Amino acid sequence: SYEIDARDTLFFRTDFLRTRQIRNESAIDAGGQPITVSSANGTSQQLFLELGWERSLSPRSFGTASLGYDRWDYTTENNIDNQGFRGELAINHVLKETFIVGMNAGARYRSFAPSRFSPPSYNTTVNMNLSFDYRISEKWRLRGAGGPAGVFVEEQAPAAQTVSRFAPTLA
């Protein structure tokens, strides 16, 4: 992060994670002894980037605006590569030194690559949350947020049959 002045701070966050999935299976060898056979089951990678600006609105309140990008890549068939962009605005108020309350609004657009199970698809999520951050002790913090969200899904080639919780099956 870079503190521009007493009220404004720019920040940048990034993370890269690569995991390898290994499957262990028990078997009996030719001599009748139990053995464990390991096999590589694929890899997954996640890239996360975020750029933001935080501004002090008063001695006890601050606002944040941020833009982010994340990407998931898989080598296994049962997972779908995807990437997303998001934006968020938030305002927080310090009630006391150990307790912060706030609210935020954000939107995220995510695209999913085609797979042998599904065509490419896209979704947009819009949400608003009330949040809290309570510092229990020097080492422990409790954070939470919740509120309404809307999810809008689009497929380039929809499946032949669509099922809804709120309507009968549509062909």
Residue, then its C-alpha position, 0 to 999 in steps of 0.5 A: s500500500y502507498e499512503i498518498d497523504a493523511r486521508d488517502t491510501l492506494f493499495f494493491r493485493t495479489d496472490f497466486l496459488r498452484t495446487r496438485q491433487i494426489r489420489n492415494e488408493s489402497a491395494i494388495d501387492a502380489g505377495g498379499q501385502p497392503i500397499t498405497v498407490s499414489s497417482a497425480n490427479g491434476t493441478s489447479q491454479q488461482l491468480f488474484l489481483e486487486l487495486g483499491w483506494e481508501r479514503s478517511l471520511s472523518p476521524r472514525s469513518f473511512g470509505t474504500a473503492s476497489l477493482g479486482y480480477d481472479r482466474w482459475d485454471y484446471t487440468t482436470e475434466n471435472n472442473i471448469d476454467n473461469q475468470g472474473f472481474r469485480g468492483e466494490l464500494a464500502i463505507n466503515h465506521v469505528l464504533k469503538e477501538t475493537f468494533i467496526v461496522g460497515m456496508n458495501a455494494g459490489a458487482r462481479y462478472r464471471s465467465f466459464a469456459p466450455s467443457r465437455f459437460s457444458p457450453p460457455s456461460y457467464n454470470t453477473t452477481v450484484n450484492m449489498n452487505l452489512s458487515f462487522d469486524y470485532r477484535i476479540s483479542e490481540k490474536w483473534r478477530l471475528r468478521g462477518a457480512g451478509g445481505p441480499a444478492g442477485v445472480f444473473v446467468e447467461e449461456q451461449a447455447p442453453a441446454a435442451q431442458t431448463v429446470s426452475r424451482f419456481a416454474p415447471t420444466l421448460a423445453 
